Amino acid sequence: MFLVAVAWIMLVHWCGTSAIDRMLMLELRGLAISGPQSLTAGFLWLSWVGNADQRTPLILLATLALYLWDQRRAALALPIAAFGSTLTANGVIKPLVARERPDVVPWLTDADGFSLPSGHATGSIAFLLIIWMLTAGIDTRSVRIGIRGGTIILVAGMGVSRVWLGVHWPSDIIAGWLWGGAFALAAVLCSRSLPKGTGQGRA
């Protein structure tokens, strides 16, 4: 998975901004202009939720709750996936690749730093990971699929919001999902070495 993520990042870096990136951004901006303002407001909210200022406290609280609930594997996997992926993406990959943010359309929100990969897309995979792990024990298939499906839509919405608002290329989002997914997979594999836990909480 890491190899796939690195291969995609290198491809984007060598090829530069592709015509598909520009076309998709212009198409989405056309929808933003012609569509209801509530749609843009929704994407602004999703982008806000995905910010590190909001995401980090939620991850820490979720990790603590999982530990107290005796879900050791999930409590280990969540911070590894969330912080490991975003720290390496923002602190290593972005400075190395140094891809500038889009200049195709005016931005609808504030952003700084380089563009590739998207930190929002990278970090949001951790939410998908933890929900996937926690719902594995749900016996009712329809409930399990519903919760997982809703989380997938939320994660996808966070990624699309960054393109909709004009601050990321579509290929940045794909790179973030791949990089975050690689860390999520590694976190799950590492966590399997721990006892599963009873899931009944601590006294």
N, C-alpha and C positions, 0 to 999 in steps of 0.2 A: 504493500500500500504506500509506503514511503517512496518507493521507487516511482510509482505512478505519479504521486504528487510532485516529486522533483522533476520528473520528465515533463509534466505539464507546465510547470513554472519556467523551465528552460526553454520550452517551445514558445511560450508567450514572450519571454524575454528576447529571444533571437528573432522572432517574427515581428515584434513590435505590435502596435495597435492594428488589429486586423479590421478589414472592411465589415465583418460581421459584428464586431464590437460597436462600431460607429452606427451601423444600421439599427441594431437593437436599441441603442440609447436614443436615437432619434424617434424610433417608433414608440417607445415608452413615453417620451416627452410629449409626443403628439396626443397620446391617450391622457396624459396628465392635464393637458391644456383643454381638451375637448370633454373629458369626463367630469364627474362630480368632484367637488373639492373635498368631500368627505373621504374619498379614496386616497388622496394625497395626505390628508390628516391621519388616516390609518397607517400609512407607511411611515409618517413621521413618528408616530407612537411606537411602531415596531423597531424603528431605528434607535429611538430613545431607550427602549427596553434592552436592546443589544449592546448599549454602551458599557464600557468597563465600570463606570461609576455605579451603575445599577446591577450589572451582572456579577461583579465580585462579591458584594455582600450576600446576594442570593446563593451563590455557590458555597460560600463559607457556612451560611446557615444550613443549607441543605446537607453539606458534609457532616456538620455537627449532629443534625437530626438523624442522619443515616447511622452514624456511629452509636448514638444513644439507642437507636432502634435495633442495634446489633446487626446491621447490614454492613459487615466489614468490607466485603468486596466492593460494593458500590461506594462506600465512604472513601476507599483508596482510589478507585478508578476515576471518580468525578474530578478531584483537584488535579490529578495527573493529566487527564485529558484537557481540562479547561485551562489551567495555568501553563502547563508545558507547551501546549500548542500555540497559545497566544503570545507567550514570552519569546518563543523562537521565531514566530512569524513576524512580530513587531520589532524584535531586537536583533535578529540575524538576517532573515530573508529580505525584508523590506530595504534595509540599508545596502545589502549586497546587490539586489536587482535594481533598486533606485528608479522604479517606474513612476513617472509623474501621474497625478490624478487627471481625470478627463477634463478636456476643455471644449467639448462638443456642445454642451448645453449649460446654461446658468445653474449653479447649485441652489438647491432648495433647503439646504441645511449646512451647518458648519462642519468642516473637516480639516485635518492637518496631516502632515507627514506624507510618506510615499503610499502608493496604491496597491501594490501586489505583495502578498495576498490580502484579501479583506479580513480585518480582525473580527468584524461582526460575524462573517460567515464561519471563520475558524472557531471562534468561541461558542457559537450557537450549537455546534455539534455535540458539545458536552451535555446540553439539555436533552438532546435526542438520546444520547448514550444512557443517561441515568434513568430516563423514563422507560427505555427499552429493557433495562436490567430489572427495574422494580416491577414491571408488568409481566415479567416472565412467569410469575407464580399465580397470576389471575386465571382461574379455571374457565370462566365464561369467555368464550372466544370472541363474541361480538363486542364485549366491553374492552377486552385487550386490544383488539384491532382499532376500536374507536379512539382509545386514548393514544395509541401509537400514531394513528393517522392524523389526529389533531396536532400532535407534537411535530410531525413531519411538515404539516402545513405552516405551523408557526415558524419553524426553522427556515423553510423555503421563503416565507414572507419577509423574514429579517434580511435574507440575502437579496431578494428582489428589491426591497426598499432602498438599498444603497445605490442600485442602478437607477431606480425611479427618481431618486432625489439628485442624481447627477454626480455623485462623489466617487463612484467606482465603475470601472469597466466590467462588463459581464464575465470576462475571463478571470478577473480578480476574484469574483465570487466562487467560481468553480475551483480555483486554486485554494481558496480558503476552506471549502468543503472537503477537498481531498486531503489537505494538510491536517485539518482537524479530525477527519475520519481516520487518518493514519495513527494519530495519537490516541484516539478513542479505542481503536483496535488493540494498540500496544498496552493501554491501560487495562483493558479487560483481560488480556493474556497475563499480565503481571498480577492482577488481583486474584486470579484463579489459584495461585499458590497459597492463598490464605484460607482458613476455615470459612465455610459458608456463613455461619452465624445462624441463630435461631429465628431472628426476625421478631422476637417478642420483647425487645427492649431490655434495658438494664435496671436492676433494682436500685 
